[in-house]
Amino acid sequence: MNRNFSKGRTGKAGKKPSVKTGAKQERPQRGGRRAAEGKKVIQLKKKAEPAVKKEVSLPGKRPKKTATTGEMRLNRFIANAGVCSRREADKYISAGLVTVNGDIVTELGVKVKMNDDVRFDGRKLNAEKKIYLLLNKPKDFVTTTDDPHAERTVMDLVKDACDERIYPVGRLDKTTTGVLLFTNDGELSDRLTHPSHNIKKIYQVSLDKPLTKNDMLQVAEGIELEDGRIAADAISYIDGNVKTEVGIEIHSGRNRIVRRIFEHLGYKVKRLDRVYFAGLTKKNLSRGKWRFLSHKEVQFLKMK
């Protein structure tokens, strides 16, 4: 897409939250000083674990199930709760910021049960594994988790991806294609869909007739719709010689907003494809296929 867009209104960039980690400390010895006033420091003995083969999850492939004992390492519990990576969790544990059933735990390698009361900096954690999945949505699938009147929904395309219950972040119309994110991380989903965060979206639009320069400027400067004024953050022709193909950048999440913009000006949208959402693209992802996000992509989303 041509980057020399005609500029419209732009949203304010969100500030990236800073994460402070405690300074690395030496592991306290059994019987050493207490980590915090009024808190008992417990040192639990590590349990020997059998060596296991490392499994690699390929894009679009469901990871194999492994046997479970009902326990997991504390750093994994914290990572599954979406706080940070396991390595960072070890730092927080050593710094005395994690409690298990009311007691501060600073020993690395400690195992906990799913029903244990685990808290980070006073906040209770939920250890359900967080899933982040990207789908290249095809046409004629409804974006919903449950609709008895819909013949096909996007959930049909990801039903075998994982055991956890995931749901789409935002929505795409039945006939709209492209980037669609799924997760069970409610906090992240709320952040990515709330208007105040101005999440960037880019669409490729195919029109029934050439878009005039004057109409393009109107879209960039703003037009009045029945539910209020709207302006594109940027808009341009995909190819200068084909004026029916347009790229539009917008942060509004209003229902059918891109279609309504062009319909207001007398155009019919023949095809609408979302090619970018919150930093994610459909590169190397065929229509109807999905993949899990990388750790780097997840961390980037959490900075939005």
C-alpha positions, 0 to 999 in steps of 0.5 A: 500500500502506498504510504504517501497518504492524504492525512486526516485526523490522527489519534494520540499514540498510547504511552507504553507502560513501564515495567519495573523489576526488582533488583536481582538478589542472592537466594536467601538461605534457609533460616535467613532474614524475612523478606517482608515484615509480617510475612513468613518466608518459606523455602520449599524443596525442589522436586526432581523432574524427569527429562522431557523432550521439548515440543515446538508448536508450528503455525496452524498446528495444535500443540500435543497434550502432555500428562498433567500432575495437577501441579506446575512450576510457580514461574509458569503459573505466573506466565500463564496468568499473563503477567510476564515471561517465565524468566521475568517471573523468576526475578519477581519471585526472587525479589519477594513479590510473589505469595502462595497461600499468604506466604512469600516464596523466594525459592525458584523451582517451587511447584504450586497447584491450580487451586493455590492462592497465588498473588503477584504484588498483592493481585490474585492470579488466574493460571489459565493459559492465555491463547493468542491466535490470528486468523485470515478470515474468509468471506461468508463467515459470521464473526460471532461465538454463537449464532443459531441462525448463522450457517458458518461462523469464524469459530468453525475455523478455529474450533480445533486450535486449543482446549481453552475457550477463545473468542474474536477481538472485535468483529468483521462483517460477514462479507469482510475478509482479513486479519481477525484476532482471537484470545481468552485474555479479556484485559487485552481484548478490552484494551484493543477494542476500546475507542480511547486506545485508537487502535490502528486498522488498515483496509483495502477497499475495492469500489464499483467506480473510480474514487475521485480526488475530491471525494478522497479529500472529503474522507481525509478531512471528515464527513458527517454520518448519521452517528457523527463525524468521521475522518480517515487517518490516512487514505490513498490509491493502492495503484495510481492507475487503478482508482477503484482500489483504495487503502484506508487507515482508520481507528474507529470501531463503529459498525460497518464504518468503512462501508458507510463512508463510501456509501455516503459518497455514492460508492458501492464497496465490492470487496473489503479486506482488513490487512492490518490490525494493531500491528498484526498482518496476514503475511504468509497466512492463507485465507481461512488459515490461522496461527498462534502469535509469537511471544514477541507479538503478544508483548507488542500488543500488551504495550498498546 
